Amino acid sequence: MDLKVLISKLIGYAIVGFSFIFKLPQILTMINTKSAEGLSEFSCMTEIFVYLNTALYSFHLGLAYSTYLENVIILAQTLIILLLLYLFSKSTSFIQTIQRLTFIPMLIVISYFCLEDKLITKNNWQLIASSPLFFMSLSKLTQIINSYRLQSTGPLSMITALLGITGNITRGFTLVVESGDLLLILNQVYSLSLNFITMVQIIIYRPKAIEETKGKDKLN
């Protein structure tokens, strides 16, 4: 095996291993505080499509699991975050309730049609391959705008942001070596830029959040 490919494989498995703790800090923060304040429900839902479509397209290409399995693991963690957001939401409208009840069944149906490869045309696969860029924009930009509006990043974790940036860089390398698929590589580059903005927001807004927490503790 070529040395570059061997290194890529090892990095790929390391990324998959670290993906198990990728959103764990955020999940634990939500459970401990029993709050989803600062998180955008729309952002979570669109982020799920990013990971789902990337995983389905990679599976369709027949890529090695080491090049995309983290998408499945992070997808599961994002679903947990979404369910926690549902649990800790203070109020919901009738339309939101219907949306929440139909969202996961819709994901199951989409996955079934994509895994049954013969049901999807070549043009539709191209659409699926390019869709993460669109959903990533909706997800990350919605959260970035929401954080800017609230001047808070809520339970978003610096550890998660750093792992995201590291993952984008290393996964980009493995995709260049093992797949060469331009759309998958472009997804990583674009995600890297958005994760960097999120990390900057956490750095800027975190001191304010700490001061507010100290103020509340003094009052109590």
N, C-alpha and C positions, 0 to 999 in steps of 0.2 A: 504494500500500500504506500502511495506517495506520502512523504512527510507532511506536506501541506494539508492533505486530506485527513491524515491521522490527527493532526492538531485540531482541524475543524471538527472532527467527530468528538474529540475529548471536550472541546469548548461547548459543542452542542449538548452533550450529556450534562455538563456542568450547568448550563442555562436551564435545562429541564429540571435539574435538582433544585436550583435556587428558586425556580418558579413556584415551588410548594410554599414558600414563605413570602412571596412577592407582595400579596395584599393582606397578609396576616396582621401586620401592625394596624392597618386601617380597620379591619374586622374587629380586632380586640378593643380598639379605641371606641368604636360604635357600641360594642357590648358593655364596656365599662361605664360609658357616659350615658348610655341609653338614649342617644341622640344621633340624628342624621343631618343636623343643621350645617349648612354650607355645602351639602352635596346636592347635585342636580339629578333628579330621577331620569330626565330625558337623556342626560349625559351617560348614565349607567346603562340605559337600554341600548343606546347607539353603540357604546363601547362593546357590548356583548356581540353585536353584529360584526364588529371589527375582528374579534377573535374567532368567532364562528366561521365567517367567510374565509378567513386566512387558513384555518385548519382544514375546511372542506376542499378548498382549492389545492392545497398542498397534498392532501390525500388523493385527489383526482390526478395530480401529476405523478403520483407514485414516489414521492420523495421519502427519504429515510426519516423515521420517527424523530431522530435526534435533531432534525431541522425545523420541526414545528410542533412537537408534542406540548411544549409549554403553553401554546395557545389554548389547548383543551383544558389544561390545569388552571390557567388564569381565568378562563371562561367560567369555570365552576366557582372560583372565588368571587368573581364579579356578580354571579347569580346570587351568592350568599349575601353580598353587600346590598344588592337590590331588594332581597327579601327582608333584610334588616331595616332598610329604608322604608319599606311598606309597614313594617311592624312599629317603627318609631315615629311615623308621620302623624301629626296632630289631627289633621282633618283631610278628607278627600271628597272630591265631587263625584257625581254619578258616572260621568264620562271616564274619570280616572279609575274608578272601580272596575268598569267594563274593560278598560285597557289592561289593567293588571291581571284580570281573570283570563284574558285571551292571549297574553304575551308569551308565556311559556309553551302552551299548546302550539302556537304559531312557530316557535323555534323548532319544536319536534317535527312538525310537518315539513318545514324547509329542509331540515337535516335529512329526513327520509328521502325526499326527492333528489337531493344532491348525492347521497350515498348510493342511490340506485342510478348509477352513471348514465344509463341509456335514456333516462327521462330528460336529461339536460343536453341541449344542443351546444355546439362549439361556441357560437356567438354568446349564448347565455353564460358559458363558463368564463368568457372574457369579461362579461359584465360583473360576475361574481368576483373575479380576480381584481378588478379595478375598484369595486365598491368599498373596500376598507379605507381607501383614501377619502371617500365621501363621508362615510360614517365616522372616521377618525376626526374629520373636521367638525362635524356636528357634535361629537362627544367631547373632545378636548376643548374646542373653542367655547362651547356652551359652559363648561366647567370653569374655564379661564375667565370668561365674562362674568359668570356668577360670583366667582371669588373676588373679582375686582369690584363688583357692585356692593358686596357685603364687606369688603375689606377684610376678608377672612377666608382661609382655606379649610375651615372646619376640621374633620377628622383625617384629612389628607396627610400622609406621612412622608417625612423627608427620606426615610429609609426606602420607602416604596418608590419615590421619585428617583433616587440614586440607583436603585436596582433597575428601574425602567431604562434609564440612560445607558447604564452599563450593558444591559441586555440588548438594546438597540444596536450599539456599536459591535458587540461580539456576534450577535445574530446576523448582522449585516455581512460580517466577514465570512461566516459559515455559508450563507446563501450565495455569496460571490464564488466561493470555492466549489460548493456541491450542487448548486442548481443553476446559477447564472440567469435566473428569471428576473427580468428588469422590473416588473410590477411588484414582486415581493421585496426586492431590494429598495425600490422607491418608497414602499410603505414604511420600511425601517428608518430611512433618512427623514421622512416627514414626521414620523412618530418621535424621533429623537429631538427635532426642533420644538415640538409641542411639549414634550416632557421637560425640556430645559426651561421653557417659559413657566411651567407649573412649579418647578423647583425654585426658580427666582421668586415667584409669588409666596411660596412657603417661607422663604428666607425673610422676605419683606414683612409679611403679615404675622409671623409667629411671635415676635416680641410683643405686639399689640394684644394677641390672644393670651399670652402669659400674664401681662399686666391686668387684663380684665379678670382673669381667674383669681389672681391675688386679691384684687379689689372685692370680689364676691366672698372670698374666704374671710377677709377682715370684717365684712358686714355680718357674716354668720357667727 
